[in-house]
């Protein structure tokens, strides 16, 4: 049977369009998520979903949602005695899962707040809910290893490091711990990850708390990571939002501030949600959504 030439032309055009379409992924990233202390009390009263409900429409809609989990999830491990020690019930991770989170970074100075046993409990609690983590592992090589996954035909590598020391636990290469940032090796790690993925996302716990601007050394490091092949660099630890910068084909969010936290001061109640459209060519589109914490949960910031 002869196929009309018009049909052949239409099929050919559709095939060419499909072939030309590049894979695309919507990434949503948020700042610090702390589920202990006052947040734990709110969860006990309102349920595990409470801290995330007001922004869940955004976090669930993304192809990939990531945040910095700044607490230990453990029932049995003992919290370390120090000024700030964050221990939360593992069941509170249900809220992360239900809010659409896919990946959390554990490369921060509070993942070891219940020691090495608490870190292993945290990883297990996340894994039971199908949540992936990066920046922590059974030993130093595992903690530093990239997490690589695929979304919509795009291979995405995550690297996570902390430049802020964990108190109360002595660093050991052969024991469970978090990935410590090494500025001399970071670019090489990004280049190696880029060979295995289309996109590299770096999650960094760094900088000075409650400062509105990053340090110049942070700018230099972030630019170097993008030059080495990173697509997005996302910072945490400042507990207040800082600049979001377009640099070449990538994006740098020096700090996204707090997302879920029992923040009391105004400077710690502000946060940013970063939403990027990612493709093989880098970041096609980027936007930020300001949030304000009210009763331990983020809500859209009211227009001024």
C-alpha positions in Angstrom: 0.0 0.0 0.0 1.3 3.4 -0.9 1.5 6.0 1.9 0.5 9.5 0.8 3.4 11.9 0.7 1.7 14.3 3.1 1.6 11.6 5.7 5.3 10.8 5.1 6.2 14.4 5.5 4.2 14.8 8.8 5.8 11.7 10.2 9.3 12.9 9.2 8.7 16.3 10.8 7.5 14.7 14.0 10.5 12.4 14.1 12.9 15.3 13.5 11.2 17.3 16.3 11.5 14.4 18.7 15.1 13.9 17.8 15.9 17.6 18.2 14.3 17.9 21.6 16.9 17.8 24.3 16.2 16.1 27.7 15.1 18.6 30.3 14.7 18.4 34.1 13.1 20.9 36.5 15.2 21.1 39.7 13.9 22.6 42.9 16.4 23.2 45.7 15.8 24.5 49.2 18.0 25.4 52.1 18.4 24.0 55.6 15.8 21.5 56.9 16.0 20.9 60.7 13.3 18.6 62.1 14.3 18.6 65.8 13.7 21.0 68.7 10.7 23.3 68.1 10.0 21.7 64.7 9.7 18.3 66.4 7.1 19.8 68.8 5.1 21.1 65.9 5.3 17.7 64.1 4.1 16.0 67.3 1.1 18.3 67.4 0.3 18.6 63.7 1.9 15.6 62.0 5.0 14.9 59.8 3.6 16.8 56.8 3.0 20.0 58.7 6.4 21.7 58.1 6.2 21.2 54.3 2.5 21.8 53.5 2.5 25.4 52.5 5.2 24.9 49.8 4.4 21.3 48.9 2.8 22.2 45.6 6.2 23.5 44.4 8.4 20.8 45.8 6.1 18.0 44.5 5.9 19.5 41.0 9.6 19.3 40.3 11.3 16.5 38.5 13.9 16.5 41.2 13.8 18.2 44.6 16.8 18.5 46.9 17.6 20.0 50.3 20.1 20.1 53.2 19.0 17.9 56.1 20.6 19.4 59.1 19.8 17.0 61.9 20.2 13.3 62.9 17.2 11.0 62.5 17.5 8.4 65.3 15.6 6.9 68.2 18.4 5.0 69.9 21.6 7.0 69.4 22.4 9.5 72.1 22.7 13.2 71.1 26.1 14.7 71.7 26.5 17.3 74.5 27.2 20.5 72.7 25.6 24.0 72.2 23.4 22.9 69.3 22.6 19.2 69.0 19.8 18.3 66.6 18.1 14.9 67.1 14.7 14.1 65.4 12.4 11.1 65.2 13.0 9.1 62.1 9.3 9.2 61.4 9.6 12.9 60.6 11.2 11.8 57.4 7.7 10.9 56.2 7.2 14.6 55.7 10.1 14.9 53.3 8.9 11.9 51.3 5.3 13.2 51.1 6.5 16.7 50.1 8.2 15.2 47.0 11.9 15.3 48.1 14.2 13.0 46.2 17.7 13.8 47.5 19.1 15.3 50.7 22.6 16.3 51.5 24.1 15.1 54.8 27.4 16.9 54.3 26.9 19.4 57.1 28.0 20.0 60.7 24.9 18.5 62.3 24.6 15.0 60.6 26.9 13.6 63.3 25.0 15.2 66.2 24.2 11.7 67.4 27.6 10.3 66.6 28.4 7.8 63.9 25.6 5.5 65.0 23.1 8.3 64.6 24.4 9.0 61.1 23.9 5.4 60.1 20.4 5.6 61.6 19.7 8.7 59.5 20.8 7.0 56.3 18.6 4.0 57.1 15.5 6.1 57.9 15.9 7.9 54.6 16.5 4.7 52.6 13.3 3.1 54.1 11.3 5.9 52.5 13.1 5.8 49.2 14.9 9.0 49.8 18.5 9.3 48.5 21.3 11.0 50.3 24.7 12.3 49.3 27.7 13.6 51.3 27.8 10.9 54.0 28.8 7.2 54.1 30.3 4.2 55.8 33.7 5.7 55.3 35.4 8.7 53.7 35.5 7.3 50.1 31.8 6.4 50.3 30.9 9.9 51.7 32.8 11.6 48.9 31.4 9.5 46.1 29.0 11.2 43.7 25.3 10.2 43.6 24.3 9.7 40.0 20.7 9.3 38.9 18.7 9.8 35.7 15.6 11.9 35.1 13.9 12.4 31.8 16.9 11.0 29.9 19.3 13.3 31.7 22.1 11.9 33.8 22.6 14.0 36.9 25.5 13.7 39.4 25.4 15.2 42.9 28.5 16.0 45.0 28.2 17.2 48.5 30.8 18.5 50.9 31.0 20.4 54.2 33.6 23.1 55.0 32.2 23.4 58.5 33.7 21.1 61.1 31.5 18.5 62.9 31.9 19.1 66.7 32.4 16.2 69.1 33.4 13.5 66.5 37.0 13.0 65.4 37.3 12.7 61.6 38.4 9.2 60.4 38.9 8.0 56.9 37.8 4.5 57.8 34.7 5.3 59.8 31.1 6.5 59.0 31.2 10.3 58.5 30.5 13.2 56.2 32.4 14.4 53.1 34.8 17.1 54.1 35.5 19.8 51.6 39.0 19.8 50.1 39.5 22.8 47.9 42.6 21.3 46.3 40.6 18.2 45.1 37.2 19.6 44.5 37.7 20.7 40.8 39.1 17.2 40.0 36.1 15.6 41.6 33.7 17.7 39.5 35.6 16.9 36.3 35.4 13.2 37.1 31.7 13.4 37.8 31.1 15.3 34.6 32.6 12.5 32.6 29.8 10.2 34.0 26.9 12.7 33.8 25.3 15.4 31.7 24.8 17.7 34.7 26.8 18.1 38.0 25.2 19.6 41.0 27.4 20.6 43.9 26.0 21.0 47.4 28.3 23.0 49.8 28.0 23.6 53.5 30.2 26.7 54.0 30.6 30.4 54.8 29.7 32.5 57.8 26.4 32.3 59.6 23.9 35.2 59.3 25.9 37.1 56.7 24.1 38.6 53.7 27.0 38.3 51.3 29.3 35.4 50.5 33.1 35.7 51.2 35.3 36.5 48.2 36.9 33.1 48.6 33.5 31.5 48.2 33.0 33.3 45.0 36.4 32.1 43.7 35.7 28.5 44.7 32.2 28.5 43.2 33.5 30.0 39.9 36.2 27.4 39.8 33.7 24.6 40.3 31.6 25.9 37.4 34.7 26.2 35.2 35.5 22.6 36.1 32.1 21.4 34.8 29.6 21.9 37.5 26.1 23.1 36.4 24.7 24.3 39.7 26.4 25.1 43.0 24.1 25.4 46.0 25.3 26.6 49.4 24.0 26.2 52.9 24.9 27.1 56.5 24.5 30.9 56.5 20.9 30.5 57.7 19.9 33.5 55.6 19.6 34.0 51.8 22.5 35.3 49.8 23.1 36.1 46.1 22.0 33.9 43.3 24.5 34.4 40.4 24.5 33.3 36.7 28.0 32.4 35.8 28.7 31.1 32.3 26.2 28.3 31.6 25.7 27.6 35.3 24.1 29.0 38.5 25.5 29.6 41.9 23.2 30.0 45.0 25.6 31.0 47.7 23.0 30.3 50.4 19.3 29.5 50.2 18.8 30.3 53.9 16.5 28.2 56.1 13.6 26.2 54.7 12.2 24.3 57.7 13.6 25.6 61.0 12.4 26.8 64.4 13.9 30.2 63.6 13.2 33.0 66.1 15.1 36.0 64.6 13.9 37.7 61.4 17.2 37.1 59.7 16.8 33.4 60.2 13.2 33.2 59.0 13.9 34.1 55.3 14.7 31.6 52.7 14.8 31.0 48.9 13.5 28.2 46.8 15.7 27.8 43.7 14.0 26.5 40.6 16.1 25.7 37.5 15.4 24.1 34.1 18.4 21.9 33.4 19.6 20.4 30.1 22.8 19.1 28.5 23.7 22.7 27.7 23.5 23.9 31.3 20.8 26.0 33.0 18.2 27.1 30.5 16.0 29.0 33.1 16.3 30.0 36.7 14.0 31.6 39.2 13.9 32.1 43.0 10.8 32.0 45.2 11.2 33.8 48.6 9.8 32.1 51.7 9.3 33.2 55.3 9.1 30.8 58.2 6.0 31.0 60.4 5.6 28.6 63.2 8.5 26.4 62.0 7.3 26.1 58.4 8.1 28.1 55.2 5.3 30.1 53.6 5.3 32.3 50.5 6.8 35.7 51.4 4.1 38.4 51.3 4.7 41.1 48.7 6.2 44.3 50.1 
